[in-house]
Amino acid sequence: MIDKTVHMMDAGTRLFDSEKPFGTVLGGIKVEMAKYGKVSRPDEIDAESLPDAAAGFSYFADLSTRFKTRYIACFLEDAGTVGKTSDGEEIHRYAVSLKEGNKNTNVGIYVALACVVIWAMLGWLVSDGSWILTVVFLAVGFFGAWRQLKPDKHSTMVVSQLLDAFADGK
């Protein structure tokens, strides 16, 4: 199920030239995106269930885990022709734009809260009346919760790899 409340933002755009037709390039993009998660075409998803920023996508990838909800929307546009090959085939210019969004799931939030509570209880049990040790254990718990809840860098890495693959794939 797609979470409509995920905020999607522009993650990058890449221009590239190819002698391949639009449909072939679009298929190649789907193959590259499928390496990272489930990829859907516009006719496979109800447009009402998508985040607003993903409207009009060419492909929508769901890279979610139990702890994070991750989406990438891909938009491919033909930007005209830029010349001809030595064989007389037209060279097309394409623009591919990606939008990504990620959000913590309820499970991820509960794990972060449990981390704080468990470390606080351990600090209280081990401290033997020393409030400094309790504070140290509590700080470790908050650090673990912060690591769990901070924005996900995996999607940024995937977007970078996808944009490079799109430009190199031609």
ChimeraX commands (.cxc) that place a marker at each C-alpha (Angstrom):
marker #1 position 0.00,0.00,0.00 radius 0.5
marker #1 position 1.32,3.41,-0.96 radius 0.5
marker #1 position 1.53,6.10,1.71 radius 0.5
marker #1 position 0.08,9.29,0.23 radius 0.5
marker #1 position 1.54,11.44,3.02 radius 0.5
marker #1 position 5.18,10.94,1.96 radius 0.5
marker #1 position 6.64,14.25,0.83 radius 0.5
marker #1 position 8.44,13.87,-2.47 radius 0.5
marker #1 position 11.08,16.33,-3.62 radius 0.5
marker #1 position 13.15,16.82,-6.72 radius 0.5
marker #1 position 16.20,14.55,-6.60 radius 0.5
marker #1 position 17.87,15.32,-9.90 radius 0.5
marker #1 position 17.64,15.58,-13.66 radius 0.5
marker #1 position 19.90,14.21,-16.33 radius 0.5
marker #1 position 20.01,14.92,-20.07 radius 0.5
marker #1 position 21.36,12.26,-22.38 radius 0.5
marker #1 position 21.46,11.49,-26.09 radius 0.5
marker #1 position 20.48,8.19,-27.68 radius 0.5
marker #1 position 19.64,6.86,-31.10 radius 0.5
marker #1 position 17.10,4.52,-29.49 radius 0.5
marker #1 position 13.39,5.36,-29.71 radius 0.5
marker #1 position 11.40,6.63,-26.72 radius 0.5
marker #1 position 9.85,3.24,-25.87 radius 0.5
marker #1 position 13.18,1.45,-25.80 radius 0.5
marker #1 position 14.70,4.10,-23.54 radius 0.5
marker #1 position 11.67,3.91,-21.27 radius 0.5
marker #1 position 12.07,0.13,-21.03 radius 0.5
marker #1 position 15.74,0.50,-20.16 radius 0.5
marker #1 position 14.85,2.91,-17.38 radius 0.5
marker #1 position 12.41,0.38,-15.93 radius 0.5
marker #1 position 15.10,-2.31,-15.97 radius 0.5
marker #1 position 17.54,-0.05,-14.10 radius 0.5
marker #1 position 14.94,0.97,-11.51 radius 0.5
marker #1 position 13.83,-2.65,-10.97 radius 0.5
marker #1 position 17.28,-3.42,-9.54 radius 0.5
marker #1 position 16.32,-1.46,-6.40 radius 0.5
marker #1 position 12.67,-2.28,-5.79 radius 0.5
marker #1 position 9.20,-2.80,-7.19 radius 0.5
marker #1 position 8.59,-0.59,-10.24 radius 0.5
marker #1 position 5.11,0.29,-11.48 radius 0.5
marker #1 position 3.79,1.97,-14.62 radius 0.5
marker #1 position 1.06,4.63,-14.45 radius 0.5
marker #1 position -1.63,2.15,-15.52 radius 0.5
marker #1 position -0.73,-0.22,-12.66 radius 0.5
marker #1 position -1.33,2.27,-9.84 radius 0.5
marker #1 position -4.37,4.30,-8.88 radius 0.5
marker #1 position -3.32,7.94,-9.28 radius 0.5
marker #1 position -5.41,8.95,-6.26 radius 0.5
marker #1 position -3.29,6.81,-3.93 radius 0.5
marker #1 position 0.00,8.48,-4.88 radius 0.5
marker #1 position 1.69,11.47,-3.25 radius 0.5
marker #1 position 0.72,14.67,-5.08 radius 0.5
marker #1 position 4.27,15.34,-6.34 radius 0.5
marker #1 position 4.33,12.00,-8.19 radius 0.5
marker #1 position 1.51,12.91,-10.58 radius 0.5
marker #1 position 2.34,12.30,-14.23 radius 0.5
marker #1 position 5.21,9.89,-13.59 radius 0.5
marker #1 position 6.64,7.47,-16.14 radius 0.5
marker #1 position 7.61,4.92,-13.47 radius 0.5
marker #1 position 7.09,4.74,-9.72 radius 0.5
marker #1 position 9.48,2.65,-7.58 radius 0.5
marker #1 position 8.70,1.44,-4.07 radius 0.5
marker #1 position 11.92,0.76,-2.15 radius 0.5
marker #1 position 10.27,0.56,1.29 radius 0.5
marker #1 position 11.46,-1.51,4.22 radius 0.5
marker #1 position 9.79,-2.34,7.49 radius 0.5
marker #1 position 11.33,0.76,9.11 radius 0.5
marker #1 position 11.31,3.30,6.25 radius 0.5
marker #1 position 8.91,4.15,3.46 radius 0.5
marker #1 position 10.92,5.06,0.33 radius 0.5
marker #1 position 9.59,6.08,-3.07 radius 0.5
marker #1 position 11.19,7.25,-6.30 radius 0.5
marker #1 position 9.15,8.70,-9.14 radius 0.5
marker #1 position 10.74,8.89,-12.59 radius 0.5
marker #1 position 9.70,11.27,-15.36 radius 0.5
marker #1 position 11.07,10.77,-18.90 radius 0.5
marker #1 position 10.63,13.41,-21.60 radius 0.5
marker #1 position 11.78,13.58,-25.19 radius 0.5
marker #1 position 13.75,16.82,-25.64 radius 0.5
marker #1 position 13.95,16.66,-29.43 radius 0.5
marker #1 position 16.60,15.54,-31.86 radius 0.5
marker #1 position 20.22,16.69,-31.84 radius 0.5
marker #1 position 21.51,15.24,-35.09 radius 0.5
marker #1 position 21.99,12.07,-37.07 radius 0.5
marker #1 position 24.36,9.13,-36.78 radius 0.5
marker #1 position 26.68,8.10,-39.61 radius 0.5
marker #1 position 24.00,5.54,-40.59 radius 0.5
marker #1 position 21.37,8.27,-40.91 radius 0.5
marker #1 position 19.48,7.45,-37.69 radius 0.5
marker #1 position 18.23,10.38,-35.65 radius 0.5
marker #1 position 19.88,11.01,-32.30 radius 0.5
marker #1 position 17.29,11.95,-29.69 radius 0.5
marker #1 position 17.88,13.94,-26.53 radius 0.5
marker #1 position 16.01,12.75,-23.46 radius 0.5
marker #1 position 15.52,14.32,-20.05 radius 0.5
marker #1 position 14.97,12.06,-17.08 radius 0.5
marker #1 position 13.91,13.61,-13.76 radius 0.5
marker #1 position 13.63,11.82,-10.43 radius 0.5
marker #1 position 11.71,12.70,-7.30 radius 0.5
marker #1 position 12.32,10.85,-4.07 radius 0.5
marker #1 position 10.62,10.73,-0.74 radius 0.5
marker #1 position 11.14,8.82,2.48 radius 0.5
marker #1 position 9.42,8.65,5.82 radius 0.5
marker #1 position 9.65,6.60,9.00 radius 0.5
marker #1 position 7.03,3.90,9.42 radius 0.5
marker #1 position 5.23,3.35,12.70 radius 0.5
marker #1 position 7.40,0.30,13.32 radius 0.5
marker #1 position 10.54,2.42,12.94 radius 0.5
marker #1 position 9.19,5.01,15.37 radius 0.5
marker #1 position 8.30,2.33,17.93 radius 0.5
marker #1 position 11.76,0.76,17.62 radius 0.5
marker #1 position 13.37,4.15,18.26 radius 0.5
marker #1 position 11.19,4.73,21.34 radius 0.5
marker #1 position 11.94,1.23,22.61 radius 0.5
marker #1 position 15.65,1.94,22.18 radius 0.5
marker #1 position 15.42,4.99,24.43 radius 0.5
marker #1 position 13.33,3.18,27.06 radius 0.5
marker #1 position 15.57,0.09,27.13 radius 0.5
marker #1 position 18.78,2.10,27.46 radius 0.5
marker #1 position 17.21,4.30,30.16 radius 0.5
marker #1 position 16.14,1.21,32.12 radius 0.5
marker #1 position 19.58,-0.36,31.72 radius 0.5
marker #1 position 21.17,2.85,32.96 radius 0.5
marker #1 position 18.88,2.96,35.96 radius 0.5
marker #1 position 19.50,-0.72,36.83 radius 0.5
marker #1 position 23.28,-0.56,36.38 radius 0.5
marker #1 position 23.84,2.89,37.88 radius 0.5
marker #1 position 23.49,1.94,41.55 radius 0.5
marker #1 position 22.39,5.46,42.41 radius 0.5
marker #1 position 24.84,7.26,40.12 radius 0.5
marker #1 position 22.81,9.70,38.07 radius 0.5
marker #1 position 25.78,10.36,35.74 radius 0.5
marker #1 position 25.78,6.75,34.53 radius 0.5
marker #1 position 22.01,6.91,34.02 radius 0.5
marker #1 position 22.42,10.05,31.90 radius 0.5
marker #1 position 25.16,8.36,29.83 radius 0.5
marker #1 position 22.93,5.34,29.14 radius 0.5
marker #1 position 20.04,7.66,28.30 radius 0.5
marker #1 position 22.29,9.58,25.88 radius 0.5
marker #1 position 23.21,6.29,24.18 radius 0.5
marker #1 position 19.49,5.52,23.85 radius 0.5
marker #1 position 18.75,8.93,22.33 radius 0.5
marker #1 position 21.67,8.53,19.92 radius 0.5
marker #1 position 20.30,5.17,18.77 radius 0.5
marker #1 position 16.82,6.67,18.33 radius 0.5
marker #1 position 18.25,9.59,16.37 radius 0.5
marker #1 position 20.11,7.16,14.06 radius 0.5
marker #1 position 16.87,5.26,13.47 radius 0.5
marker #1 position 14.73,8.34,12.82 radius 0.5
marker #1 position 17.10,10.55,10.82 radius 0.5
marker #1 position 16.41,11.02,7.09 radius 0.5
marker #1 position 17.41,8.09,4.96 radius 0.5
marker #1 position 20.51,8.39,2.77 radius 0.5
marker #1 position 19.87,5.14,0.91 radius 0.5
marker #1 position 17.38,6.83,-1.42 radius 0.5
marker #1 position 19.87,9.58,-2.24 radius 0.5
marker #1 position 22.50,6.99,-3.10 radius 0.5
marker #1 position 20.04,5.07,-5.30 radius 0.5
marker #1 position 19.01,8.25,-7.12 radius 0.5
marker #1 position 22.65,9.10,-7.82 radius 0.5
marker #1 position 23.32,5.60,-9.15 radius 0.5
marker #1 position 20.19,5.69,-11.30 radius 0.5
marker #1 position 21.03,9.07,-12.84 radius 0.5
marker #1 position 24.54,7.87,-13.66 radius 0.5
marker #1 position 23.19,4.64,-15.17 radius 0.5
marker #1 position 20.65,6.54,-17.28 radius 0.5
marker #1 position 23.32,8.83,-18.70 radius 0.5
marker #1 position 25.78,5.98,-19.31 radius 0.5
marker #1 position 23.23,3.55,-20.72 radius 0.5
marker #1 position 22.20,5.67,-23.68 radius 0.5
marker link #1:1,2 radius 0.2
marker link #1:2,3 radius 0.2
marker link #1:3,4 radius 0.2
marker link #1:4,5 radius 0.2
marker link #1:5,6 radius 0.2
marker link #1:6,7 radius 0.2
marker link #1:7,8 radius 0.2
marker link #1:8,9 radius 0.2
marker link #1:9,10 radius 0.2
marker link #1:10,11 radius 0.2
marker link #1:11,12 radius 0.2
marker link #1:12,13 radius 0.2
marker link #1:13,14 radius 0.2
marker link #1:14,15 radius 0.2
marker link #1:15,16 radius 0.2
marker link #1:16,17 radius 0.2
marker link #1:17,18 radius 0.2
marker link #1:18,19 radius 0.2
marker link #1:19,20 radius 0.2
marker link #1:20,21 radius 0.2
marker link #1:21,22 radius 0.2
marker link #1:22,23 radius 0.2
marker link #1:23,24 radius 0.2
marker link #1:24,25 radius 0.2
marker link #1:25,26 radius 0.2
marker link #1:26,27 radius 0.2
marker link #1:27,28 radius 0.2
marker link #1:28,29 radius 0.2
marker link #1:29,30 radius 0.2
marker link #1:30,31 radius 0.2
marker link #1:31,32 radius 0.2
marker link #1:32,33 radius 0.2
marker link #1:33,34 radius 0.2
marker link #1:34,35 radius 0.2
marker link #1:35,36 radius 0.2
marker link #1:36,37 radius 0.2
marker link #1:37,38 radius 0.2
marker link #1:38,39 radius 0.2
marker link #1:39,40 radius 0.2
marker link #1:40,41 radius 0.2
marker link #1:41,42 radius 0.2
marker link #1:42,43 radius 0.2
marker link #1:43,44 radius 0.2
marker link #1:44,45 radius 0.2
marker link #1:45,46 radius 0.2
marker link #1:46,47 radius 0.2
marker link #1:47,48 radius 0.2
marker link #1:48,49 radius 0.2
marker link #1:49,50 radius 0.2
marker link #1:50,51 radius 0.2
marker link #1:51,52 radius 0.2
marker link #1:52,53 radius 0.2
marker link #1:53,54 radius 0.2
marker link #1:54,55 radius 0.2
marker link #1:55,56 radius 0.2
marker link #1:56,57 radius 0.2
marker link #1:57,58 radius 0.2
marker link #1:58,59 radius 0.2
marker link #1:59,60 radius 0.2
marker link #1:60,61 radius 0.2
marker link #1:61,62 radius 0.2
marker link #1:62,63 radius 0.2
marker link #1:63,64 radius 0.2
marker link #1:64,65 radius 0.2
marker link #1:65,66 radius 0.2
marker link #1:66,67 radius 0.2
marker link #1:67,68 radius 0.2
marker link #1:68,69 radius 0.2
marker link #1:69,70 radius 0.2
marker link #1:70,71 radius 0.2
marker link #1:71,72 radius 0.2
marker link #1:72,73 radius 0.2
marker link #1:73,74 radius 0.2
marker link #1:74,75 radius 0.2
marker link #1:75,76 radius 0.2
marker link #1:76,77 radius 0.2
marker link #1:77,78 radius 0.2
marker link #1:78,79 radius 0.2
marker link #1:79,80 radius 0.2
marker link #1:80,81 radius 0.2
marker link #1:81,82 radius 0.2
marker link #1:82,83 radius 0.2
marker link #1:83,84 radius 0.2
marker link #1:84,85 radius 0.2
marker link #1:85,86 radius 0.2
marker link #1:86,87 radius 0.2
marker link #1:87,88 radius 0.2
marker link #1:88,89 radius 0.2
marker link #1:89,90 radius 0.2
marker link #1:90,91 radius 0.2
marker link #1:91,92 radius 0.2
marker link #1:92,93 radius 0.2
marker link #1:93,94 radius 0.2
marker link #1:94,95 radius 0.2
marker link #1:95,96 radius 0.2
marker link #1:96,97 radius 0.2
marker link #1:97,98 radius 0.2
marker link #1:98,99 radius 0.2
marker link #1:99,100 radius 0.2
marker link #1:100,101 radius 0.2
marker link #1:101,102 radius 0.2
marker link #1:102,103 radius 0.2
marker link #1:103,104 radius 0.2
marker link #1:104,105 radius 0.2
marker link #1:105,106 radius 0.2
marker link #1:106,107 radius 0.2
marker link #1:107,108 radius 0.2
marker link #1:108,109 radius 0.2
marker link #1:109,110 radius 0.2
marker link #1:110,111 radius 0.2
marker link #1:111,112 radius 0.2
marker link #1:112,113 radius 0.2
marker link #1:113,114 radius 0.2
marker link #1:114,115 radius 0.2
marker link #1:115,116 radius 0.2
marker link #1:116,117 radius 0.2
marker link #1:117,118 radius 0.2
marker link #1:118,119 radius 0.2
marker link #1:119,120 radius 0.2
marker link #1:120,121 radius 0.2
marker link #1:121,122 radius 0.2
marker link #1:122,123 radius 0.2
marker link #1:123,124 radius 0.2
marker link #1:124,125 radius 0.2
marker link #1:125,126 radius 0.2
marker link #1:126,127 radius 0.2
marker link #1:127,128 radius 0.2
marker link #1:128,129 radius 0.2
marker link #1:129,130 radius 0.2
marker link #1:130,131 radius 0.2
marker link #1:131,132 radius 0.2
marker link #1:132,133 radius 0.2
marker link #1:133,134 radius 0.2
marker link #1:134,135 radius 0.2
marker link #1:135,136 radius 0.2
marker link #1:136,137 radius 0.2
marker link #1:137,138 radius 0.2
marker link #1:138,139 radius 0.2
marker link #1:139,140 radius 0.2
marker link #1:140,141 radius 0.2
marker link #1:141,142 radius 0.2
marker link #1:142,143 radius 0.2
marker link #1:143,144 radius 0.2
marker link #1:144,145 radius 0.2
marker link #1:145,146 radius 0.2
marker link #1:146,147 radius 0.2
marker link #1:147,148 radius 0.2
marker link #1:148,149 radius 0.2
marker link #1:149,150 radius 0.2
marker link #1:150,151 radius 0.2
marker link #1:151,152 radius 0.2
marker link #1:152,153 radius 0.2
marker link #1:153,154 radius 0.2
marker link #1:154,155 radius 0.2
marker link #1:155,156 radius 0.2
marker link #1:156,157 radius 0.2
marker link #1:157,158 radius 0.2
marker link #1:158,159 radius 0.2
marker link #1:159,160 radius 0.2
marker link #1:160,161 radius 0.2
marker link #1:161,162 radius 0.2
marker link #1:162,163 radius 0.2
marker link #1:163,164 radius 0.2
marker link #1:164,165 radius 0.2
marker link #1:165,166 radius 0.2
marker link #1:166,167 radius 0.2
marker link #1:167,168 radius 0.2
marker link #1:168,169 radius 0.2
marker link #1:169,170 radius 0.2
view
